[in-house]
Amino acid sequence: MSPGSAAFTQLPNAQDELQIRDKLALYAYAVDDKKFDLFDQIFTADVKAVYSDAEADQFDNVDALKSYLANAVAGQVTQHAISSILVQTSSGAKQTNSTSYFVATFFGQGDLAGEILA
């Protein structure tokens, strides 16, 4: 479903929405601080995560996701930012969807100090 789809509406409980927003923010801090054990507080054990269309960037459990990201950002200084967060629930309140913009900046180290890499 796309944001604003007629099949989704705003959450009836503002506390639920705040908790989802907090999880999105905690994700950014966990990656930047390299504290991947925090993912256990953010995701269920059977999380489905897709970072790209490549099969190597798709995960079906939290441990695989933690391992992938720990390797991906090892030795790098990163800053992740999440904005324009839209949290909606299905009309039957059985599914909640969050959509947001995500920006990751990688800062160069060593010979690349002072450079922004991505």
Backbone as a printed PyTorch tensor [residue, N CA C, xyz], in Angstrom:
tensor([[[  0.8330,  -1.1790,   0.0000],
         [  0.0000,   0.0000,   0.0000],
         [  0.8760,   1.2400,   0.0000]],

        [[  0.4590,   2.2130,  -0.7150],
         [  1.2090,   3.4630,  -0.7400],
         [  0.6700,   4.4220,   0.3080]],

        [[  1.5000,   5.3760,   0.7400],
         [  1.0210,   6.3550,   1.7140],
         [ -0.2380,   7.0440,   1.2150]],

        [[ -1.1690,   7.2050,   2.1050],
         [ -2.4060,   7.8840,   1.7520],
         [ -3.4210,   6.9810,   1.0840]],

        [[ -3.1090,   5.6920,   0.9690],
         [ -4.0260,   4.7580,   0.3380],
         [ -5.3340,   4.7050,   1.1260]],

        [[ -6.4250,   4.5180,   0.4310],
         [ -7.7370,   4.4750,   1.0680],
         [ -7.8630,   3.2900,   2.0260]],

        [[ -7.0530,   2.2400,   1.8460],
         [ -7.1350,   1.0610,   2.6970],
         [ -6.4930,   1.2880,   4.0650]],

        [[ -5.7620,   2.3690,   4.2220],
         [ -5.1010,   2.6710,   5.4810],
         [ -5.6230,   3.9850,   6.0400]],

        [[ -5.6670,   4.0630,   7.3680],
         [ -6.0890,   5.2800,   8.0560],
         [ -5.0940,   5.5850,   9.1700]],

        [[ -5.2030,   6.7510,   9.7670],
         [ -4.3370,   7.0970,  10.8870],
         [ -4.6310,   6.1620,  12.0550]],

        [[ -3.6230,   5.9210,  12.8860],
         [ -3.8090,   5.0740,  14.0570],
         [ -4.7960,   5.7230,  15.0240]],

        [[ -5.6790,   4.9330,  15.6060],
         [ -6.6260,   5.5110,  16.5610],
         [ -5.9780,   5.8720,  17.8890]],

        [[ -4.8160,   5.3060,  18.1880],
         [ -4.1570,   5.5330,  19.4560],
         [ -2.8390,   6.2720,  19.2220]],

        [[ -2.7510,   7.4990,  19.6970],
         [ -1.5460,   8.3120,  19.4950],
         [ -0.3260,   7.6910,  20.1660]],

        [[ -0.5140,   6.9930,  21.2870],
         [  0.6040,   6.3420,  21.9800],
         [  1.2370,   5.2700,  21.0900]],

        [[  0.4260,   4.5180,  20.3480],
         [  0.9560,   3.5030,  19.4270],
         [  1.8130,   4.1570,  18.3540]],

        [[  1.3390,   5.2600,  17.8180],
         [  2.0920,   5.9540,  16.7790],
         [  3.4250,   6.4700,  17.3260]],

        [[  3.4170,   7.0080,  18.5300],
         [  4.6630,   7.5000,  19.1350],
         [  5.6620,   6.3620,  19.3460]],

        [[  5.1760,   5.2010,  19.7250],
         [  6.0720,   4.0650,  19.9230],
         [  6.7070,   3.6330,  18.6030]],

        [[  5.9510,   3.6610,  17.5230],
         [  6.4930,   3.3150,  16.2140],
         [  7.5340,   4.3470,  15.7910]],

        [[  7.2460,   5.6180,  15.9850],
         [  8.2120,   6.6720,  15.6510],
         [  9.4940,   6.5210,  16.4790]],

        [[  9.3520,   6.1630,  17.7430],
         [ 10.5220,   5.9480,  18.5980],
         [ 11.3770,   4.7930,  18.0780]],

        [[ 10.7460,   3.7380,  17.5860],
         [ 11.4920,   2.5960,  17.0380],
         [ 12.2620,   3.0060,  15.7880]],

        [[ 11.6670,   3.8370,  14.9540],
         [ 12.3630,   4.3160,  13.7600],
         [ 13.5880,   5.1480,  14.1550]],

        [[ 13.4360,   6.0070,  15.1450],
         [ 14.5640,   6.8250,  15.6090],
         [ 15.6340,   5.9500,  16.2490]],

        [[ 15.2240,   4.9650,  17.0360],
         [ 16.1810,   4.0780,  17.6900],
         [ 16.9960,   3.3060,  16.6600]],

        [[ 16.3870,   2.9510,  15.5440],
         [ 17.1090,   2.2710,  14.4610],
         [ 18.2900,   3.1300,  13.9950]],

        [[ 18.0400,   4.4110,  13.7370],
         [ 19.1010,   5.2980,  13.2610],
         [ 20.2300,   5.3990,  14.2900]],

        [[ 19.8700,   5.5680,  15.5540],
         [ 20.8910,   5.6490,  16.5940],
         [ 21.6550,   4.3350,  16.7350]],

        [[ 20.9640,   3.2030,  16.6550],
         [ 21.6110,   1.8920,  16.7890],
         [ 22.6600,   1.6890,  15.7010]],

        [[ 22.3340,   2.0470,  14.4660],
         [ 23.2880,   1.8850,  13.3690],
         [ 24.4670,   2.8350,  13.5500]],

        [[ 24.1990,   4.0860,  13.8300],
         [ 25.2810,   5.0700,  13.9560],
         [ 26.2020,   4.7810,  15.1340]],

        [[ 25.6430,   4.2780,  16.2240],
         [ 26.4440,   3.9710,  17.4140],
         [ 26.9810,   2.5400,  17.3820]],

        [[ 26.6500,   1.7870,  16.3240],
         [ 27.0980,   0.3960,  16.1640],
         [ 26.6240,  -0.4620,  17.3440]],

        [[ 25.4020,  -0.2210,  17.7940],
         [ 24.8070,  -0.9760,  18.9020],
         [ 23.6930,  -1.8610,  18.3400]],

        [[ 24.0960,  -2.8800,  17.6030],
         [ 23.1400,  -3.7000,  16.8630],
         [ 22.2940,  -4.5960,  17.7610]],

        [[ 22.6950,  -4.7970,  19.0110],
         [ 21.8400,  -5.5450,  19.9320],
         [ 20.5310,  -4.8020,  20.1990]],

        [[ 20.5170,  -3.4820,  19.9680],
         [ 19.2680,  -2.7130,  20.1200],
         [ 18.2130,  -3.1580,  19.1020]],

        [[ 18.6450,  -3.8080,  18.0240],
         [ 17.6820,  -4.2870,  17.0250],
         [ 16.6790,  -5.2480,  17.6450]],

        [[ 17.0740,  -5.9460,  18.7300],
         [ 16.1440,  -6.8470,  19.4100],
         [ 14.9800,  -6.0820,  20.0420]],

        [[ 15.1600,  -4.7850,  20.3050],
         [ 14.0870,  -3.9470,  20.8390],
         [ 13.2690,  -3.2980,  19.7260]],

        [[ 13.7950,  -3.3270,  18.5170],
         [ 13.1580,  -2.6400,  17.3900],
         [ 12.3600,  -3.5970,  16.5140]],

        [[ 12.9480,  -4.7670,  16.2480],
         [ 12.3610,  -5.7240,  15.3060],
         [ 11.9530,  -7.0140,  16.0020]],

        [[ 11.0010,  -7.7230,  15.4050],
         [ 10.6940,  -9.0710,  15.8570],
         [ 11.7870, -10.0030,  15.3360]],

        [[ 11.9140, -11.1830,  15.9390],
         [ 12.9540, -12.1350,  15.5380],
         [ 12.8310, -12.5290,  14.0710]],

        [[ 11.5950, -12.5260,  13.5540],
         [ 11.3560, -12.9470,  12.1640],
         [ 11.1480, -11.7610,  11.2190]],

        [[ 11.8160, -10.6440,  11.5030],
         [ 11.6930,  -9.4450,  10.6730],
         [ 11.9750,  -9.7700,   9.2060]],

        [[ 11.2560,  -9.1210,   8.3240],
         [ 11.5250,  -9.1820,   6.8840],
         [ 12.0580,  -7.8130,   6.4970]],

        [[ 13.3380,  -7.7520,   6.1080],
         [ 13.9750,  -6.4840,   5.7620],
         [ 14.5110,  -6.5590,   4.3420]],

        [[ 14.1990,  -5.5370,   3.5480],
         [ 14.6400,  -5.4790,   2.1600],
         [ 15.3500,  -4.1470,   1.9570]],

        [[ 16.6520,  -4.2030,   1.6920],
         [ 17.4450,  -2.9980,   1.4790],
         [ 17.6310,  -2.6840,   0.0040]],

        [[ 17.4230,  -3.6590,  -0.8560],
         [ 17.4710,  -3.4480,  -2.3020],
         [ 16.8490,  -4.6640,  -2.9800]],

        [[ 16.7920,  -4.6250,  -4.3070],
         [ 16.2580,  -5.7570,  -5.0560],
         [ 17.2180,  -6.9460,  -5.0680]],

        [[ 18.4800,  -6.7150,  -4.7440],
         [ 19.4660,  -7.7940,  -4.7390],
         [ 19.1610,  -8.7800,  -3.6120]],

        [[ 19.2110, -10.0510,  -3.9030],
         [ 18.9040, -11.0650,  -2.8990],
         [ 19.8200, -10.9590,  -1.6820]],

        [[ 21.0670, -10.5490,  -1.8850],
         [ 22.0230, -10.4020,  -0.7840],
         [ 21.6300,  -9.2880,   0.1850]],

        [[ 20.7250,  -8.4060,  -0.2140],
         [ 20.2790,  -7.2830,   0.6200],
         [ 18.8820,  -7.5080,   1.1890]],

        [[ 18.4660,  -8.7840,   1.2940],
         [ 17.1550,  -9.1220,   1.8350],
         [ 17.3420, -10.1220,   2.9790]],

        [[ 16.6180,  -9.9020,   4.0790],
         [ 16.8330, -10.6830,   5.2890],
         [ 15.5100, -11.1450,   5.8650]],

        [[ 15.5210, -12.3280,   6.4920],
         [ 14.2830, -12.8530,   7.0560],
         [ 14.3880, -13.1490,   8.5530]],

        [[ 15.4070, -12.5640,   9.1990],
         [ 15.4810, -12.6550,  10.6560],
         [ 16.3950, -11.5610,  11.1940]],

        [[ 16.2170, -11.2380,  12.4430],
         [ 16.9300, -10.1000,  13.0300],
         [ 18.4330, -10.3580,  13.1430]],

        [[ 18.8290, -11.6000,  13.3840],
         [ 20.2590, -11.8820,  13.5090],
         [ 20.9850, -11.6680,  12.1880]],

        [[ 20.3780, -12.0710,  11.0830],
         [ 20.9800, -11.8500,   9.7620],
         [ 21.0780, -10.3530,   9.4690]],

        [[ 20.0550,  -9.6000,   9.8450],
         [ 20.0610,  -8.1530,   9.6300],
         [ 21.1600,  -7.4890,  10.4510]],

        [[ 21.2990,  -7.8800,  11.7210],
         [ 22.3470,  -7.3160,  12.5810],
         [ 23.7270,  -7.5990,  11.9980]],

        [[ 23.9500,  -8.8100,  11.5690],
         [ 25.2470,  -9.1940,  11.0110],
         [ 25.5690,  -8.3990,   9.7460]],

        [[ 24.5880,  -8.2910,   8.8600],
         [ 24.7790,  -7.5530,   7.6080],
         [ 25.1520,  -6.0930,   7.8830]],

        [[ 24.3820,  -5.4230,   8.7230],
         [ 24.6370,  -4.0040,   8.9690],
         [ 25.9220,  -3.7840,   9.7600]],

        [[ 26.2480,  -4.6750,  10.6800],
         [ 27.5010,  -4.5490,  11.4220],
         [ 28.6820,  -4.5930,  10.4560]],

        [[ 28.6200,  -5.4740,   9.4780],
         [ 29.6850,  -5.5530,   8.4770],
         [ 29.6530,  -4.3640,   7.5300]],

        [[ 28.4760,  -3.9120,   7.1670],
         [ 28.3290,  -2.8280,   6.1820],
         [ 28.8940,  -1.4980,   6.6920]],

        [[ 28.7840,  -1.2430,   7.9850],
         [ 29.2260,   0.0470,   8.5150],
         [ 30.4710,  -0.0620,   9.3970]],

        [[ 31.0800,  -1.2410,   9.4440],
         [ 32.2740,  -1.4340,  10.2710],
         [ 33.3670,  -0.4430,   9.8600]],

        [[ 33.9490,   0.2240,  10.8440],
         [ 35.0390,   1.1550,  10.5840],
         [ 34.6180,   2.4580,   9.9300]],

        [[ 33.3390,   2.7080,   9.8320],
         [ 32.8510,   3.9270,   9.1950],
         [ 32.1040,   4.7880,  10.2130]],

        [[ 32.1650,   6.0720,  10.0020],
         [ 31.3560,   7.0040,  10.7820],
         [ 30.1350,   7.3190,   9.9320]],

        [[ 28.9640,   7.0770,  10.4950],
         [ 27.7260,   7.2910,   9.7480],
         [ 26.7870,   8.2110,  10.5080]],

        [[ 25.8780,   8.8050,   9.7570],
         [ 24.7980,   9.5870,  10.3570],
         [ 23.5410,   9.2790,   9.5650]],

        [[ 22.5850,   8.6490,  10.2310],
         [ 21.3100,   8.3020,   9.6110],
         [ 20.2380,   9.2720,  10.0880]],

        [[ 19.3950,   9.6860,   9.1700],
         [ 18.2890,  10.5900,   9.5010],
         [ 17.0070,  10.0460,   8.8780]],

        [[ 15.9400,  10.0830,   9.6410],
         [ 14.6410,   9.6080,   9.1850],
         [ 13.6680,  10.7670,   9.3020]],

        [[ 12.8910,  11.0090,   8.2400],
         [ 11.9570,  12.1390,   8.2550],
         [ 10.6820,  11.7880,   7.5020]],

        [[  9.7510,  12.7170,   7.5150],
         [  8.4550,  12.5690,   6.8260],
         [  7.8120,  11.2310,   7.1550]],

        [[  7.6890,  10.9420,   8.4300],
         [  7.1580,   9.6570,   8.8900],
         [  5.6370,   9.6620,   8.8040]],

        [[  5.1020,   8.6570,   8.1280],
         [  3.6610,   8.4650,   8.0130],
         [  3.3380,   7.0950,   8.5910]],

        [[  2.5050,   7.0490,   9.6220],
         [  2.1130,   5.7960,  10.2610],
         [  0.6180,   5.6210,  10.0580]],

        [[  0.2550,   4.4870,   9.4550],
         [ -1.1520,   4.2130,   9.1630],
         [ -1.4850,   2.7710,   9.5180]],

        [[ -2.7560,   2.5220,   9.8030],
         [ -3.2280,   1.1710,  10.0990],
         [ -4.2590,   0.7580,   9.0560]],

        [[ -4.3640,  -0.5450,   8.8340],
         [ -5.3640,  -1.0380,   7.8840],
         [ -6.7490,  -0.7980,   8.4580]],

        [[ -7.7390,  -0.7830,   7.6000],
         [ -9.1010,  -0.4750,   8.0520],
         [ -9.5920,  -1.4800,   9.0820]],

        [[ -9.0920,  -2.7190,   9.0450],
         [ -9.4670,  -3.7170,  10.0390],
         [ -8.5570,  -3.7180,  11.2460]],

        [[ -7.6100,  -2.7920,  11.3030],
         [ -6.6490,  -2.6280,  12.4050],
         [ -5.8040,  -3.8790,  12.6280]],

        [[ -5.5910,  -4.6800,  11.5720],
         [ -4.7610,  -5.8780,  11.6990],
         [ -3.3280,  -5.6480,  11.2290]],

        [[ -3.0900,  -4.5450,  10.5500],
         [ -1.7600,  -4.2660,  10.0180],
         [ -1.4700,  -2.7810,  10.1440]],

        [[ -0.2440,  -2.4760,  10.5330],
         [  0.1980,  -1.0910,  10.5820],
         [  1.3780,  -0.9310,   9.6460]],

        [[  1.4040,   0.1620,   8.9250],
         [  2.4460,   0.4360,   7.9530],
         [  3.0750,   1.7820,   8.2790]],

        [[  4.4000,   1.8150,   8.2940],
         [  5.0750,   3.1030,   8.4440],
         [  5.9250,   3.3410,   7.2120]],

        [[  5.8620,   4.5370,   6.6950],
         [  6.6300,   4.9490,   5.5280],
         [  7.3780,   6.2070,   5.9020]],

        [[  8.6590,   6.2620,   5.5230],
         [  9.4370,   7.4460,   5.8490],
         [ 10.5530,   7.6260,   4.8390]],

        [[ 11.1310,   8.8180,   4.8450],
         [ 12.3330,   9.0780,   4.0680],
         [ 13.5270,   8.7740,   4.9600]],

        [[ 14.5830,   8.3070,   4.3500],
         [ 15.7530,   7.8500,   5.0720],
         [ 16.9900,   8.3530,   4.3380]],

        [[ 17.8860,   9.0140,   5.0520],
         [ 19.1370,   9.5030,   4.4690],
         [ 20.2800,   8.9860,   5.3270]],

        [[ 21.2770,   8.3880,   4.6760],
         [ 22.4660,   7.9200,   5.3840],
         [ 23.6840,   8.6290,   4.8100]],

        [[ 24.4730,   9.2210,   5.6810],
         [ 25.7040,   9.8770,   5.2680],
         [ 26.8810,   9.1000,   5.8410]],

        [[ 27.8620,   8.8340,   4.9910],
         [ 29.0720,   8.1240,   5.3980],
         [ 30.2310,   9.1080,   5.3270]],

        [[ 30.9440,   9.2580,   6.4280],
         [ 32.0470,  10.2070,   6.5110],
         [ 33.3740,   9.4720,   6.3670]],

        [[ 34.2540,   9.9930,   5.5160],
         [ 35.5440,   9.3720,   5.2480],
         [ 36.4530,   9.3630,   6.4590]],

        [[ 37.2920,   8.3370,   6.5080],
         [ 38.2710,   8.1800,   7.5710],
         [ 39.6510,   8.0290,   6.9330]],

        [[ 40.7030,   8.2100,   7.7110],
         [ 42.0730,   8.0540,   7.1990],
         [ 42.3570,   9.0140,   6.0780]],

        [[ 42.7780,   8.4990,   4.9150],
         [ 43.0920,   9.3510,   3.7620],
         [ 41.8640,  10.0980,   3.2510]],

        [[ 40.6900,   9.6240,   3.5910],
         [ 39.4560,  10.2750,   3.1270],
         [ 38.8210,  11.1400,   4.2170]],

        [[ 39.5450,  11.4170,   5.2900],
         [ 39.0220,  12.2420,   6.3690],
         [ 38.5360,  13.5840,   5.8270]],

        [[ 37.3840,  13.9910,   6.2900],
         [ 36.7900,  15.2350,   5.8520],
         [ 35.9210,  15.1070,   4.6060]],

        [[ 35.9480,  13.9320,   3.9820],
         [ 35.1400,  13.6900,   2.7820],
         [ 33.7940,  13.0790,   3.1740]],

        [[ 32.7700,  13.4340,   2.4580],
         [ 31.4740,  12.7760,   2.5920],
         [ 31.3930,  11.7690,   1.4560]],

        [[ 31.2580,  10.4840,   1.8260],
         [ 31.3340,   9.4070,   0.8350],
         [ 29.9880,   9.0620,   0.2250]],

        [[ 28.9420,   9.2130,   0.9510],
         [ 27.6060,   8.9110,   0.4090],
         [ 26.5580,   9.6430,   1.1980]]])
